[in-house]
Amino acid sequence: MRMHTRSQWLSTPLRVSLVYVLAGGLWVVLSDQLISLLNLSSAITIHSTKGLFYVLVTSVLFYFWLKRLKKALTESEERYRILVEHLPEPIVVHSEGKVVYINPAGASVFGAQHPEDMIGRSIIDFVHPDNLEWAREKLRLLIQTGKPSNTYEQSYLRIDGQMIDVEARAVPITYLGKPAVQLLCKDITERKRAQRRLEESEQSYKSLVEHNPDAILSLDLNGQMLGINSAAERITGYSKEELQRQSFLRFIHGTDREKALYQFEQAAGGVSNNIEVTLTHKQGESVIVNLKMVPIIVDGKIEGVFGIAKDITEHKRTAELLLKSEKLSIVGQLAAGVAHEIRNPLTSLKGFVQLLQMKTGGFREYFEIMLSELDRINCIVSEFMVIAKPQVVQFEIKDLRKILQDVIALLDTQAILNNVQIHSEIDEDIPLIHCEENQLKQVFINILKNAIEAMPEGGDVVVQMKADEGSIDIRFVDQGCGISEERLALLGEPFYTTKEKGTGLGLMVSHKIIEGHQGKLQVQSQIDVGTTVHLHLPILQPHSLHPSKPVAT
């Protein structure tokens, strides 16, 4: 690479020396003539011979000095040329919009086999179309200011049209006597590709986390939440801001915290695991999740733990309903096979016991116990029959207020004997509904009897009824001993009872009757506070109840 230097005007040392001798000789001769012409010879005495000798001596010295200077300059240019030619980074010089120089590294980057293939081509041909306006404006400012640019990144096109990314710095120079721009370049195509792949990978990861239906939590080694996806907000009911920097154990149900902490410590030690735990929703509801914990490993070091929580609440409820359905099916089969066979001999036993009671004296207490137990067996068999054989019922328009008041009147005497007061709070504007009166009476009797029996020391039972939009809500509130959360979940199961002499069928039958009326029965209870049974019955039209179909009770 031959740049514009002083060697161009120095030419060779010999030529410069001859010019010096000629100019010096002429000056010596002409100066003598000028002195004579101006009559200054008396004042200035210069011999031409001395002057010419001086010129010759200095020209010889000047010749050797220039020759040495040219050698040093040539060596310097050669070193610079070798440096540029073998530099691994591309260097491009363009002047008046044309490439005037490019080193082999630059030719290779732009896809040329030889540097000569690039010389004379327009520099704009290699600028990516998306950067044309930007490149023109940058070149204009560079020429205007005459100052090197800062390092910038730009996309260029190779000879074959393939795009490359280049990090460059433009420096204004003079090349062969003309203004030019030298581009100091660095091919960053692979780096940009790796960066784009990394960004795409990060976007894919973020998309996987953010749009995952399961809650994903990023925990530090102290169990505090650093990152939370949208599913975690949905499952817990808390916003990301509320969850951030909080311990995940805070949202685990108290009974599950110990095992959740153990699993977290296992994951923090490098062992992945999964467990079922119950979360507490912001609204107070329980959410059952399958929680998988995986260690976060960076450069071979565990930096935290990923928690992946899958909401299995509905799945668990479905499984429980399926199990309950299977139990009911077994109960039905058992009832169908046993009830009839029990009832016939039961009638005979009761008749003979009554006959013996009339003819035998002195055993009245024993006979009363026997008859009482036979009546209880008959009651169980009756409930068996209801379960085993769904009945075809006829729904009619009835006054729900009157049905409930009749039941309260029926059980009021029993309540008083047990020191229990029944208070009714029934709205006046309760609409008539389509129902099966005897079935609803059976439900009300079951619930009120349970409330009375739950208060052996006496207390109050409050019965409330009010009309809502499209439905009638009935609440039975007692002050009994209450039911624990664990036992509450089992209410309605066949043969499960909280009473010493209960059959475990009454509440199950009540559930089925209310379901047959397309309503809901819910039980809430608290130990030493009491129990509330909530009935929700829709105000339905006759055609929506399908009275021609059996209603399982």
N, C-alpha and C positions, 0 to 999 in steps of 0.2 A: 504494500500500500504506500504510494508516494504522495505525501501531503505537500501543500504549498509552504516552502521554506526559503531561507535566504540563499540557498544554493542556486536557485533559479536566476537570480540577478548577479550572483558572483560568477556563474559559469565555471570556468576552470581557472586555477591560480595563474597559469601562464598567460592566458588572455587578459586577465586583469592586470598582470604585471606589465605587459606590453602597452596596454592603454595608459597605465601610470607613467611609463617611460616616455611615451609620445606626448602626453599632456605635460609632463614635467619639463621635457626638452623644449617644447614650444613656449612654455612659460618663461624659461630661462632666456631663450633667444629674443622673444618679443619684449621681455622686460628690459633687456639691454637697449633695444631699439627705442622703447618708450622713454627711457631715462635720457638717451642722447637727444631725442626729439624735444624733450621738455627742458634741456640744458641743466639736467640735475647731476651730471657726471662728476661735477666738482664736489657735490655733497654726498653722493652715493657711489661707492666704487665696488662693483661686483664683476668678477671675472666669469665669463660663460663657461670656461673649462671647469672651474670649481663647481659651478652650479650643476653642470651636466654630470660630473663625477658623483656629486651628492645624490642626484636623481637615480643614477645607475645603482649605487650602493644600496639606497633605501628600497629600490624596486626588487633587488635580489632578496633582501630581508623580508620584504612584503610578500614575495612569491612563496618562500618557504613557510612563512606564517599562515598564509592562506591555504597552502597544500595540507598543512597539519590540521587546520581548522576544518577543511572539507573532509578529511579522513575521519575526524572525530564525529562530524555531523552525519556522515554516511554510516558509520558504525551505530550511531544512535538511532537513525532511521531504520536500520536493519533489525536492531533489537526490538524496536517498536513494531515493525512489520511481522517479525516472528511471533511476538507476543499476541498481536491481533489475530494473525492467521491460525494460531494454535489455541486461542482462547476457547474454552468449552461453551461460553455464552455467546449468543448471536450479537453481531454488530452490523448495523445497516446505516449507510449514508445515502441520503437522497437530496438532490438539488433540482430546483425548478420542477418539482413533482416527479422526477425520474430517479430510479435507483442508480447511483454512480459507483457504489462499492458495497460489497457484502462479503463477510468472511465465510469460510467453509461451514462453521457451526450454524451460521444464519441460513446458508443455502440448504443445509440438511433439515433445519426446522421447517422451512417453507416448502420442502418437498422437491428441491432442485438437485440434480445430480452434481452440477458444477456451479460455482459462483457466477460464471459467465452467462449462465442461463437466466439470471435475474437482472443483469446489467441492462439498463435502458428501459426497463418496464416501469409503468406508472405505479407509484407507491399506493395510490388510491385503489388499484385493482386488488390489493391484498387486505384492504380494510373490510371488515364484515359490514354488510349493508345496514345493520341496526346501529352501527357506530359512525356512519359516514359524517353526519352533521356535526357530531361531537368532535370527530377527528379534525375536520376542517376548521372549526372554531379554535381548537387547541393549537393548531399549526399557525393560525393567524395571530393569536396572542403571543406565541413563541417568537415569531419574527418581529412583532411589534415591540415586545419588551427586550428581546435579546438576552433573556435570562434562561438558564436551564429549568426545566419543569420538575415538579415533584414526581416521585415514582407513582405510576398508575397502572391499572389493569385494563387490558383491551383485548377484544376478540379479533383475530385476523383469519384470512383464508389462505390455505396452501395452494400450490399450483394445481393440485388435483381437486380443489374445491372443498377439501376437508377443513373444518373449523378447528382452530387452535386458540388457546388462551395464553396471553403473553403479559408478563410484568415488564414495563419499559420505563425508560427515562430519556427524554429528548434534550439534546444539548446543541445549541446553535454554534456552528464552526464555519471556517472558510476552507473550501476544498477546490484546489486548482484555480485559485483566484476568484471563486464565486461563492456567494452565501450558500450554506448547506446546513442540513440537520443530521446529526449523528444520533441514532437510536441505540441505546444500550439495553439489550433485551434479555429476558429470562423465560424460558418455556415452562409455564406452570399448568399445562394442560392436564397432566396426570394428577397434580395436586387438586385442581379444580374438580376433576372427575371424582376423586376420592372425597372431596368436600361435599359434592352434590350427592354422592352415594350415602354419605353420612347423614346429610340433611334428609334425604328420602327415607333412610332407615329410622331416623328420629321421628319423622312425620308418621311413618307406618306404625312405630311403637306407640306414639301419642294417640293415633287413631284407634289402635287395638285397645288401649287402656280406656280412652274416653268413651268409645262406643260399645264397650263390653257390657253385656247385660248383668254381669256379676260385679259386685263391689271390689275394687282393687285399692289397697292401701299401701303406701310406702312408709315404713316405720324405721326410725333410727334405733340404735342399740339400747335406748332407754324406753322403747315402746311408744314414743311420741309419733304422731302422724305428720309426715312431711308432705305427702302428696295423696290426693283423693280424687277419684273419678266421679262422674255424674251418678252412676248407679249407687255409689255409697251414700250420696245425698238422698236418693230416692228410698233406699232401704232403711236408713236411720231417721230420715225426716229432718236432719240438720244440714245447714249450708256448709260449703267448703270453709268459709271463714270461721264458723263455729267449731269445725272439726280440727282445723289447723293447729298444730303444736299441742294437741290434747292427747292424753294417754288413751290408747285403744281400750284398756281395761275399764275405763269409766263407762263405756257403753255396753259392756257385757253384764248380763244378769248376775246378781250376787252369788247364786249357787254355782255358776260356771266359771267364775273369775280365777279360782285356784288352778283348775285344769287348763284354762286358756293361758295363764301365765307360764305354766310348766311347758306347754307346747311352744310358746314364744321363745323360751330359754333354749329349748331343743333346737329350734330353727336358727337362733343366734349362734348356736354351737356348730351349725353346718348340717343339721339333720332335718330334711323336709318332712312334713307331717300334715294330717288333717283330722279335724274333730267336728262334732256337732255341738254348737253352743246357742244360747238364746240371747239375742240383743234386746235392749229396751228402746223402743221407738220414741221419738220426741213427744208423741201424743200419749205415751204411756203403754202402748200395746207391745206385746211380746212378738219378736220375729225370730224364727228358728233358721239358722244358717249352717251350711257346711263350710267351715273355715279351714282353708289350706294355707300353710305358712312355709315360705321358701326363702332361704338365705340369699341376700344380695352380695355377690362376690365381685370385687373390683381388684384387678391385678393380684389375684390370689389371696386377697384379704376380705374378710366379711365386714361390710360397711353398714348393713342393716338387714331388714326382713320385709319381704313382700307378703301381705295378707290378702288372700282372694276369698271373698265370702259369697256363697251362692244361696239365695233365698229359697229355702225348701219348705216354707210354712205351708203353702197350699198342698205340696206333695205329701207332707206329713198328715195334714187334715184329710186328704183323699185316702191315704193309707188307713187312717183311723176309721173313716167312714166305711171303707171296704171291710175292715175287720169287724166293725159293728154290724154291717150287713150280713156277714157270714155268721156272726153270733145269732142274729135274729133268725136267719134261715134255719140254724140248728135248733133254736128254741121252738120255732114253728113246727119243724118236723117232730121234735120231741112232744110238743103239746098235742099235735094231731094224733100221735100214737098212744099217748098216755091218758089224756084228759077224759076221754069217753070211758076208758076201762076203769078209771078211778071213781068217776061220778056215780056209776051204778052201784058198786058195793058200798060207797060212801052213804048213799041214801038208805040202804038196808041197815048199816051200822047205826046211823042216827036214829032210825025208827026203833030198833031194838033197845038202844040206850034209853030212849024216852019211855018205852014200855017197862023196862026194868026199874026206872026211876019211880014210876007210878006204883009198882007192886012191891018195891023193896024200901024199907025204911032205914034210917041211920047212916046213909052214905050220900046224902044230898050234895055235900061239897064236892065229892069226887065226880058225881054225875055232871055237875055244872062245869067242872073243868073239862071233862070229856066232850060235852056238847060244844063248849067254847072252841076247843081245838078242832073238832069236826067242822064247825062253821068256818074256821080259818082255812082249813084244807079246802073246803068248798069254794071259798073266796079265791084262793090261788088257782083252783081248777077253772073257775069262771074267767079269770084273766088269761089263763092258758088258751081258752077257747076263743077269746077275742083275738089273741095273737095268731092262733093257728088258722082261723077262718075269717078273712076280711069280710066285713058285712056290706051289703048294698044298702046305703042310707038315702033317705029322701030329705033334701034341704028345703027348708021352708022359711018364709019371712017371719022373723021373731024379734022381740024386744029384748036386747041383751041386758038392759038394766033390770028387767023383771026376773030374768034367769038368774042373775047374780044375787039379787035381793032374796030370791027364794032359797038359794043355797046358804046365804048368810043366816037367814031365819032358821033353816034346818039345823045348822051347826052351832047356833048361838047358845043353846042349852049346854052342849058339850063343852063349849068354850068357858062358860060361867063356872061349870063344875071344876075346871082346871085353872080358875082364877085368871082367865084371859078375856080381855075386852076387845071386841071387833068393832072398828070404826070405819064407816064407809064415807067416801068422798066421791060422789057420782054426779057428773054434770047432767044438766037437764036436757041439753040438746043432742043426746046420743041418737043417731039414726037407727032405723031398723036394719037388720042384716039378714042375709040368707045363710042359714046354718042348720045343724042337726042339734036340737035342744038337749037331748039326753046326753050326747057326747060331751058338749060343753059343760053341762052340769057335772059330769064325771071328772073333767079336768079341774073345775073350780073346787069340788069336794076334795080331790087329792091334794091340791095345793094348800087349802085352808087347814085340812087335817094335819098335814106335815108341819104347818106353822104352829098350830096349837100344841102338838106333841114336842116341838122344839123348845117349848118354854115350860118345863115342869114346875118352875117356881112362879109361874104367872107372868103377865106382861100385856102388851098391846099389839094388835094386828091392824094395820091400816090398809084398806082396800080402796084404790083410786081408779076411776074410769073417766076418760076424756076422749073427745073426738078430735082427730087431726085431719089433715088433708088426705081424703081417700082411705082413712084407716081409723080403727078404734084401739086405743092403748089402755091396758089394764095392768096395774101394779099391785102386788101383794107384798107388804113390808112387815117383817116380824122383828122381835127383839130377842131372838133365840141365841143359842150358843154359837151359831155360825158354823161354816164349813171351811176347812183348809183348802188352799189353792190346789194342792195335789189331788184331794178327794173330789173337789168340785169338777175337775176334768173328767171324772169317771161317772158322774151323774147321768142317768139315762141308759147306762149299760145294763143288759139283762142280768138280773139277780144281784146287782150291786145296790146295797142299801146302807144308810148311815144309822138306821134304827135297829134296836135289838130284835124286834119281832117283825121287821119289814120283809116284804117279798122281793124287792128290787125290781118290780114290774110296773108299779103305779106311775112313776115319772116317765118311764119308757112309753107306756100306753098314752099318757098325756101328750108327749112329743108327737106321736103318730097322729093323734086326733087333730092337733093344731096344724100339722103339716097337711092333713087332709083338707083343712079349711084354708090352705095356702097362706098360713100365717107363720109366726116365729115365736118360740119360747126360749127365753134367756134367763139364766140364773146368775146372780151376783151375790157374793157372801164374804163376810169378814169375821174372823174369830172374835168372840165376845162382843160383837156389835150387832149381828143379825144377818138375815138373808132377804134378798129382794128377788121376786119372780116377776118377770116382765113378759106380758103377752101382747103380741102385735097382730091384730086381725084386720085384714083388708075389707073394705066395704065393696063387695063384689056383686056383679049382676048375676041373675040365675043361670044364664047360659054359660058363664065362665067356670062354673063349679062342676059341670059334667055329672049330674046326680045319677045318671044311668050307670056310671062306672063304680065298681067297688071302691070304698075308701078304707084303706087298711087302718085299723084302730088297735 
